[in-house]
Amino acid sequence: EAQVTQNPRYLITVTGKKLTVTCSQNMNHEYMSWYRQDPGLGLRQIYYSMNVEVTDKGDVPEGYKVSRKEKRNFPLILESPSPNQTSLYFCASKGWGGTGDEKLFFGSGTQLSVL
Amino acid sequence: GENVEQHPSTLSVQEGDSAVIKCTYSDSASNYFPWYKQELGKGPQLIIDIRSNVGEKKDQRIAVTLNKTAKHFSLHITETQPEDSAVYFCAASAGTSYGKLTFGQGTILTVHP
């Protein structure tokens, strides 16, 4: 089944403790992206990657790192998490949706709480 | 950068009524405008999109209209059903590969049986 898989689904951590949220897609998509969702703010793009070893900042990249060493994986790294990074995170990849247009496929989300 | 404003933030309708959600964007270079539906506990899913060379697009009960001059676009859902209840997001992007996609704040749609 074509899908974007994020792990973990829920994560509680403490300030300053490095963490990684993994994202994997099995559709051979070149484009992948990370978003955070906060009430009243919608989804805001953190980082995106157009292909392997090609990454760029989105609208809210501060405090985050990403890497794209292989096409299928795009992990999100928080080197020193802070409480303002408590949020719902989504990974997405872009490819053909079967209707002739490209579309974003989203993962199921990772709810992160930083205490 | 791009700024997308979405209204209303909540919308409540009776089953069978129509629902309209509106978005405005700031970057005149934006040329791709998708709409996403997010059900509880799930990631957003694309429901319809429109490119700037088209003024309207329909897919069964949903339609999107685009006014490039005014820089606004709208989602129209006719004959609403309870399963249409969800959070809806509009988005805008410039460029053919939409590297950066800017989302609106979201609209919580509730359809009452």
Interface residues (C-beta under 8 A of the other chain):
Chain A: V4 Y31 S33 Y35 G40 L41 G42 L43 R44 Q45 Y48 M50 D56 G58 D59 F90 A92 K94 G97 D101 K103 L104 F106 G107 S108 G109
Chain B: G1 V4 Q6 S9 P34 Y36 G41 K42 G43 P44 Q45 L46 D49 F89 A91 S97 Y98 G99 K100 L101 T102 F103 G104 Q105 G106
